[in-house]
Amino acid sequence: MKRWRRVAATVVVGALLLFAVRAFVGDVYAVRSASMEPCLHGGQDGEWVLVRYGVRREPRRFDLVVFERPGEPAPIVKRVLGLPGESLQLVEGDLWIDGQRLPADAQRPPWVLLFDSGKQPLSAWFDFKPEPFGPWRRGWAPLAEGSLAPPPPPPAAPDEPWRLEALALLPGDNAGLMFFDQEATTGYLDGSGRSVAQPIEASDLALEVELCATQVARRGELRLRLLEKGDFFQARLCLNAEGPIEVLLEREPGSAGQPADLLARGELPRSLFGALPSQPDPSFAAELSAPPAGPWVHLAFENRDDHLRLRLDGREVLSARYEQNRPYPGILPPGRQSVGPRAAFGGAGVQAAFRGVRLWRDQQWLSSSVHGPHGSATRLTLGPDEFFVAGDNSFDSTDSRYFGPIPRRALLGRPLAVCWPPSRWRRL
């Protein structure tokens, strides 16, 4: 009997502790919908989040919050966009506060991953194009492969590392770029690495690559390019035979015959790329061979809210602002305001290996009145105890654009982590 009494007492104490935790500390809630994709996975096999009750500090912009709403069977998780007393607008997917777009250094939600060469075949998403048509060769192979003549078939495994080798046979202006040329949607990669498309367009992008330059002509260049609503931006790293590496951020012309705008200029030491042999004899470029092991350099080129940044190995090397979009002539289809996400990487007069190619898009919120009475570009002024919340998956989210601001008293707490399933555990 004593044994059963101890078991019963343990069960009762455990139940009381669980009740106390759920009543006063926090609880676990299921994510019921796909409105927060890709931040949180919902649906039948959705994630469960651990939520701490109470708001110990004032919610900040872009915090995740859990709240109750009359008529909803369970609490809802969304992201805070507007704070008490602010005047808020959603303009072409961007957030404006008190009549101004958020500054470039303001806190923002994380980028959304569109493409990852570690999970998707690079050759299926990127297409090689000479610019202009010039004597280029290219080939695809795993990193351990040797000669690329003739180019071997793509690797069978989708997670196998990829290498692109491209070499301009003649030094000069001939260039070759790998273009991300997919349907103009704000798709994303889910937790399993599957590409999910959505029928809305993205504009602000970030492109990151790892590269290893192995041969450089006298005028060799590495290039990263982004397209914003038909407006071209390009980062060029001029790998001259001698002296420092010249770095340029450029904007393509807005009208025929107008030279490209130089937004920023800088220099980098040549030691970052190791020894780069010059190539005085163009005929030598007829043979492509595997690159040596390193040095590998990580480059990231991003365009976010009219602000360009170029990072090298995590360090910002150049940045520049521009005032407004100026679409390149002949790019926009009739009746369209954007061509959707576009990016490219490559070079001229250089042989280089590329890996770790990733393309990210900025978070955006649809601002059409079709998506709710509070989703238009008209200003909405929040009360002293009101918050404006929205889902990351803007196309499939019922949020403050529909039901308006939520009162402070409706807030239950903040999600701390995904606790189920165990394979998806992560802090939020």
C-alpha positions as CSV (number, residue, x, y, z in Angstrom):
1,M,0.0,0.0,0.0
2,K,2.8,2.4,0.8
3,R,4.2,1.9,-2.7
4,W,0.9,2.8,-4.3
5,R,0.5,5.8,-2.1
6,R,3.9,7.1,-3.2
7,V,3.0,6.6,-6.8
8,A,-0.4,8.3,-6.3
9,A,1.3,11.2,-4.5
10,T,3.9,11.6,-7.3
11,V,1.1,11.7,-9.9
12,V,-0.8,14.3,-8.0
13,V,2.2,16.5,-7.3
14,G,3.2,16.2,-11.0
15,A,-0.3,17.1,-12.1
16,L,-0.4,20.1,-9.8
17,L,3.0,21.3,-11.0
18,L,1.9,20.9,-14.6
19,F,-1.3,22.8,-13.8
20,A,0.7,25.6,-12.1
21,V,3.2,25.9,-15.0
22,R,0.4,26.0,-17.6
23,A,-1.6,28.5,-15.5
24,F,1.1,30.9,-14.5
25,V,4.3,30.3,-16.5
26,G,3.6,29.1,-20.1
27,D,2.1,26.4,-22.3
28,V,2.6,24.6,-25.6
29,Y,0.4,25.6,-28.5
30,A,0.0,24.0,-32.0
31,V,0.5,26.1,-35.1
32,R,-2.8,25.5,-36.9
33,S,-2.3,27.3,-40.2
34,A,0.3,28.1,-42.8
35,S,0.1,31.8,-42.2
36,M,3.6,32.0,-40.6
37,E,5.5,30.0,-43.3
38,P,8.4,29.6,-43.5
39,C,9.1,30.8,-40.0
40,L,6.6,28.3,-38.5
41,H,5.2,25.2,-40.2
42,G,1.4,24.7,-39.7
43,G,-1.3,22.3,-40.8
44,Q,-1.9,18.7,-39.9
45,D,1.7,18.0,-39.3
46,G,2.4,21.4,-38.0
47,E,4.8,22.5,-35.3
48,W,4.2,23.1,-31.6
49,V,5.6,26.1,-29.9
50,L,6.5,26.8,-26.3
51,V,5.0,30.0,-25.2
52,R,5.9,32.1,-22.1
53,Y,2.9,33.9,-20.6
54,G,2.9,37.6,-20.0
55,V,4.7,40.4,-21.7
56,R,7.6,41.2,-19.4
57,R,8.8,43.9,-21.8
58,E,7.0,46.0,-24.3
59,P,6.7,44.0,-27.6
60,R,9.1,45.3,-30.2
61,R,8.6,45.6,-33.9
62,F,8.9,42.2,-35.6
63,D,8.5,40.2,-32.4
64,L,6.5,37.0,-32.5
65,V,3.4,37.2,-30.2
66,V,0.6,34.8,-29.3
67,F,-2.8,36.3,-28.7
68,E,-6.5,35.4,-28.4
69,R,-9.2,36.7,-30.6
70,P,-12.9,36.3,-30.2
71,G,-14.4,33.7,-32.4
72,E,-11.1,31.8,-32.9
73,P,-10.9,28.3,-31.4
74,A,-7.3,28.5,-30.4
75,P,-4.6,31.2,-29.8
76,I,-2.9,32.7,-32.8
77,V,0.7,33.5,-33.5
78,K,1.7,36.5,-35.7
79,R,4.5,39.1,-36.1
80,V,4.2,42.6,-34.7
81,L,4.5,45.3,-37.3
82,G,2.9,48.4,-35.7
83,L,3.3,49.6,-32.1
84,P,0.9,51.7,-30.0
85,G,0.4,55.2,-31.2
86,E,2.1,54.8,-34.5
87,S,0.8,55.6,-37.9
88,L,1.3,52.5,-40.2
89,Q,1.2,51.9,-43.9
90,L,1.9,48.9,-46.2
91,V,3.2,50.2,-49.5
92,E,4.2,47.7,-52.2
93,G,5.1,45.1,-49.6
94,D,7.2,47.4,-47.5
95,L,6.3,48.8,-44.0
96,W,6.1,52.5,-43.5
97,I,5.9,54.1,-40.0
98,D,4.7,57.7,-39.4
99,G,5.0,58.4,-43.2
100,Q,8.5,57.1,-43.6
101,R,10.0,53.8,-44.7
102,L,12.0,52.0,-42.1
103,P,15.7,53.1,-42.2
104,A,18.3,50.7,-43.6
105,D,19.8,49.9,-40.2
106,A,16.4,49.2,-38.5
107,Q,15.7,45.7,-37.1
108,R,14.0,43.5,-39.6
109,P,12.7,39.9,-39.8
110,P,15.2,37.4,-41.2
111,W,15.6,36.9,-44.9
112,V,13.5,34.1,-46.5
113,L,15.5,31.5,-48.4
114,L,14.4,31.1,-52.0
115,F,17.2,28.8,-53.3
116,D,20.0,26.8,-51.8
117,S,22.5,24.9,-54.0
118,G,23.1,22.5,-51.1
119,K,19.5,21.3,-51.4
120,Q,18.6,22.0,-55.1
121,P,20.4,21.3,-58.4
122,L,22.0,24.6,-59.5
123,S,21.7,23.7,-63.2
124,A,17.9,23.4,-62.9
125,W,17.4,26.9,-61.5
126,F,20.2,28.9,-63.0
127,D,20.8,29.3,-66.7
128,F,24.2,30.3,-68.3
129,K,24.1,33.3,-70.6
130,P,27.0,35.1,-72.3
131,E,26.9,38.8,-72.1
132,P,27.1,39.8,-74.9
133,F,27.4,36.6,-77.0
134,G,31.1,35.7,-76.6
135,P,33.6,32.8,-76.6
136,W,32.6,31.2,-73.3
137,R,32.7,27.7,-72.1
138,R,31.1,26.3,-69.0
139,G,30.8,23.0,-67.3
140,W,29.2,21.5,-64.2
141,A,30.8,18.9,-62.0
142,P,31.2,17.8,-58.3
143,L,34.1,19.6,-56.6
144,A,36.3,16.5,-56.7
145,E,36.1,16.1,-60.5
146,G,38.9,16.9,-62.8
147,S,38.8,18.1,-66.3
148,L,35.6,19.7,-67.7
149,A,36.2,18.8,-71.4
150,P,33.6,17.6,-72.3
151,P,31.3,18.8,-69.4
152,P,30.2,15.8,-67.3
153,P,26.5,15.3,-66.5
154,P,25.1,16.9,-63.3
155,P,25.5,14.9,-60.1
156,A,22.7,12.6,-59.2
157,A,22.4,13.5,-55.5
158,P,20.5,16.8,-55.0
159,D,22.7,17.7,-52.0
160,E,26.0,17.1,-53.8
161,P,28.2,20.2,-54.0
162,W,28.3,22.0,-57.4
163,R,31.0,23.8,-59.3
164,L,30.7,26.1,-62.1
165,E,33.8,27.0,-64.2
166,A,33.5,29.8,-66.7
167,L,36.3,31.4,-68.6
168,A,36.4,34.2,-71.1
169,L,38.7,33.1,-73.9
170,L,39.7,36.7,-74.7
171,P,40.3,39.4,-72.1
172,G,38.0,42.4,-72.5
173,D,34.3,43.0,-72.0
174,N,32.9,39.6,-72.8
175,A,31.1,38.2,-69.8
176,G,29.2,35.2,-68.8
177,L,26.6,35.0,-66.0
178,M,24.5,32.3,-64.3
179,F,21.0,33.7,-64.2
180,F,18.3,32.8,-61.7
181,D,15.4,32.9,-64.2
182,Q,12.5,31.2,-62.4
183,E,8.8,32.3,-62.2
184,A,8.5,35.6,-60.4
185,T,7.0,34.5,-57.1
186,T,7.9,34.8,-53.5
187,G,8.4,31.1,-53.0
188,Y,10.5,29.7,-50.2
189,L,12.2,26.5,-49.1
190,D,10.4,24.5,-46.5
191,G,11.9,22.4,-43.7
192,S,12.5,19.5,-46.1
193,G,14.2,21.6,-48.7
194,R,11.2,21.6,-51.0
195,S,10.6,24.7,-53.0
196,V,7.1,26.2,-52.3
197,A,5.8,28.8,-54.8
198,Q,3.4,31.6,-54.1
199,P,1.5,33.8,-56.6
200,I,3.0,37.1,-55.5
201,E,6.1,38.8,-56.6
202,A,9.3,39.6,-54.6
203,S,11.6,42.5,-55.2
204,D,14.3,42.9,-52.6
205,L,16.9,40.1,-52.9
206,A,20.2,38.9,-51.4
207,L,22.6,36.7,-53.3
208,E,25.5,34.8,-51.6
209,V,28.1,32.6,-53.2
210,E,31.4,31.0,-52.3
211,L,34.0,31.3,-55.0
212,C,37.6,30.3,-55.8
213,A,39.3,32.2,-58.6
214,T,41.9,30.0,-60.3
215,Q,42.9,31.9,-63.5
216,V,42.6,35.6,-64.2
217,A,43.1,37.6,-67.4
218,R,44.5,41.1,-67.4
219,R,41.0,42.5,-67.1
220,G,39.4,39.8,-65.1
221,E,36.2,40.5,-63.1
222,L,33.8,38.7,-60.8
223,R,30.2,39.9,-60.9
224,L,27.1,39.7,-58.8
225,R,23.9,41.2,-60.1
226,L,20.4,41.9,-58.7
227,L,17.3,43.1,-60.3
228,E,14.7,45.2,-58.5
229,K,11.5,45.7,-60.5
230,G,13.5,46.0,-63.7
231,D,16.3,48.1,-62.2
232,F,19.8,46.5,-62.5
233,F,22.4,46.7,-59.8
234,Q,25.8,45.1,-60.0
235,A,28.8,44.4,-57.8
236,R,32.1,44.1,-59.7
237,L,35.3,42.9,-58.2
238,C,38.1,43.8,-60.7
239,L,40.9,41.2,-60.2
240,N,43.6,43.1,-62.1
241,A,47.0,41.4,-62.5
242,E,48.7,43.8,-60.2
243,G,47.8,46.1,-57.3
244,P,44.7,46.0,-55.1
245,I,41.3,44.6,-56.0
246,E,38.9,47.3,-57.1
247,V,35.3,46.9,-55.9
248,L,32.5,48.8,-57.6
249,L,28.7,49.0,-57.0
250,E,27.0,50.1,-60.1
251,R,23.5,50.8,-61.4
252,E,22.8,50.1,-65.0
253,P,21.5,52.9,-67.2
254,G,17.9,54.0,-67.1
255,S,17.7,55.0,-70.7
256,A,19.5,54.0,-73.9
257,G,23.0,55.4,-74.2
258,Q,23.2,56.6,-70.6
259,P,26.3,55.3,-68.8
260,A,25.9,53.2,-65.6
261,D,25.8,55.1,-62.3
262,L,28.7,54.4,-60.0
263,L,27.2,54.2,-56.6
264,A,30.2,53.2,-54.6
265,R,33.9,52.4,-55.1
266,G,36.5,50.7,-52.8
267,E,39.6,48.6,-52.8
268,L,40.5,45.2,-51.2
269,P,44.0,43.7,-50.7
270,R,44.9,41.0,-53.2
271,S,45.8,38.7,-50.3
272,L,42.2,37.9,-49.7
273,F,42.0,35.9,-52.9
274,G,45.5,34.4,-52.7
275,A,47.9,34.3,-55.6
276,L,46.0,35.0,-58.8
277,P,48.1,34.2,-61.9
278,S,47.6,36.5,-64.8
279,Q,47.0,34.9,-68.2
280,P,48.7,36.8,-71.1
281,D,48.0,34.1,-73.6
282,P,44.2,33.8,-74.3
283,S,44.6,30.6,-76.3
284,F,45.5,28.8,-73.1
285,A,41.9,29.2,-72.0
286,A,40.8,26.5,-74.4
287,E,41.4,23.9,-71.7
288,L,39.5,24.0,-68.5
289,S,40.8,22.2,-65.5
290,A,39.7,21.7,-61.9
291,P,40.6,24.5,-59.5
292,P,43.0,24.0,-56.6
293,A,41.7,23.7,-53.0
294,G,41.0,27.3,-52.0
295,P,41.2,29.9,-51.0
296,W,37.5,30.2,-50.9
297,V,35.9,33.6,-50.5
298,H,32.3,34.2,-49.3
299,L,30.5,37.1,-51.1
300,A,27.0,38.4,-50.2
301,F,25.3,41.1,-52.3
302,E,21.9,42.4,-51.0
303,N,19.3,45.0,-52.1
304,R,16.9,45.9,-49.4
305,D,14.7,49.0,-49.1
306,D,16.7,51.1,-51.6
307,H,20.0,50.1,-50.0
308,L,22.8,48.0,-51.5
309,R,25.4,46.1,-49.4
310,L,28.3,44.0,-50.4
311,R,29.9,41.7,-47.8
312,L,33.1,39.7,-48.0
313,D,33.5,36.8,-45.5
314,G,30.9,38.4,-43.3
315,R,32.5,41.9,-43.3
316,E,30.7,44.8,-45.1
317,V,33.1,46.3,-47.7
318,L,30.7,48.7,-49.6
319,S,27.2,50.1,-49.2
320,A,25.2,52.6,-51.2
321,R,21.7,54.1,-51.2
322,Y,19.5,55.0,-54.2
323,E,16.5,57.2,-54.3
324,Q,13.9,55.3,-56.4
325,N,13.5,52.5,-58.9
326,R,14.4,53.3,-62.5
327,P,13.6,50.3,-64.6
328,Y,15.9,49.4,-67.4
329,P,14.2,50.0,-70.8
330,G,12.6,47.1,-72.4
331,I,12.7,44.9,-69.3
332,L,9.2,45.2,-67.9
333,P,6.5,43.3,-69.7
334,P,3.4,45.3,-70.8
335,G,1.2,46.3,-67.9
336,R,3.7,44.9,-65.3
337,Q,5.4,46.9,-62.6
338,S,8.0,44.2,-61.8
339,V,9.7,41.2,-63.3
340,G,10.0,39.4,-60.0
341,P,13.1,38.1,-58.4
342,R,16.1,38.0,-60.6
343,A,19.8,37.5,-59.8
344,A,23.0,36.4,-61.5
345,F,26.6,35.7,-60.8
346,G,29.7,35.0,-63.0
347,G,32.4,37.2,-64.4
348,A,34.6,38.1,-67.3
349,G,38.2,37.1,-68.1
350,V,38.3,34.8,-65.1
351,Q,38.1,31.1,-64.4
352,A,36.4,30.4,-61.0
353,A,34.7,27.7,-59.1
354,F,31.4,28.5,-57.3
355,R,29.6,26.7,-54.5
356,G,27.2,27.6,-51.6
357,V,24.9,29.5,-53.9
358,R,21.9,30.9,-52.0
359,L,19.2,33.4,-53.0
360,W,17.1,35.1,-50.3
361,R,14.2,37.5,-50.5
362,D,13.0,40.1,-48.1
363,Q,9.9,39.6,-46.0
364,Q,7.0,41.6,-47.5
365,W,3.3,42.1,-46.7
366,L,0.7,42.5,-49.4
367,S,-0.8,45.9,-49.3
368,S,-3.8,45.5,-51.7
369,S,-7.2,46.4,-50.3
370,V,-8.2,42.9,-51.6
371,H,-6.4,41.5,-48.6
372,G,-8.5,43.4,-46.1
373,P,-9.8,46.8,-45.3
374,H,-6.7,47.7,-43.4
375,G,-4.3,46.4,-46.0
376,S,-4.3,49.4,-48.3
377,A,-1.6,52.1,-48.4
378,T,-3.9,54.4,-46.4
379,R,-2.5,55.3,-43.0
380,L,-3.9,53.5,-40.0
381,T,-3.2,55.2,-36.7
382,L,-3.0,52.8,-33.7
383,G,-4.4,53.5,-30.3
384,P,-2.3,53.8,-27.1
385,D,-2.8,50.1,-26.3
386,E,-3.1,48.6,-29.9
387,F,-0.7,46.5,-32.0
388,F,-0.8,45.7,-35.7
389,V,0.1,42.1,-36.4
390,A,0.6,40.1,-39.7
391,G,1.6,36.7,-40.9
392,D,4.9,36.1,-42.7
393,N,3.0,34.2,-45.4
394,S,1.2,37.3,-46.4
395,F,-0.8,35.7,-49.2
396,D,-2.3,33.1,-46.9
397,S,-2.7,35.0,-43.6
398,T,-5.7,36.4,-41.8
399,D,-4.3,39.2,-39.6
400,S,-4.7,42.9,-38.7
401,R,-5.2,43.7,-42.4
402,Y,-8.6,42.0,-42.0
403,F,-9.6,42.3,-38.3
404,G,-7.7,45.5,-37.5
405,P,-5.3,46.1,-34.5
406,I,-5.4,43.9,-31.5
407,P,-5.6,45.3,-27.9
408,R,-2.8,44.7,-25.4
409,R,-5.1,42.7,-23.2
410,A,-5.4,40.0,-25.9
411,L,-1.7,39.2,-25.8
412,L,-0.9,35.9,-24.1
413,G,2.9,35.9,-24.4
414,R,5.8,35.2,-26.7
415,P,6.8,31.9,-28.4
416,L,10.2,30.9,-27.2
417,A,11.0,27.8,-29.2
418,V,9.6,25.0,-31.5
419,C,9.4,22.0,-29.2
420,W,7.6,19.5,-31.5
421,P,8.5,17.6,-33.5
422,P,12.0,17.0,-32.0
423,S,13.6,17.1,-35.4
424,R,12.5,20.7,-35.9
425,W,13.5,22.0,-32.4
426,R,14.9,25.5,-32.6
427,R,14.8,28.7,-30.7
428,L,12.6,31.6,-32.0
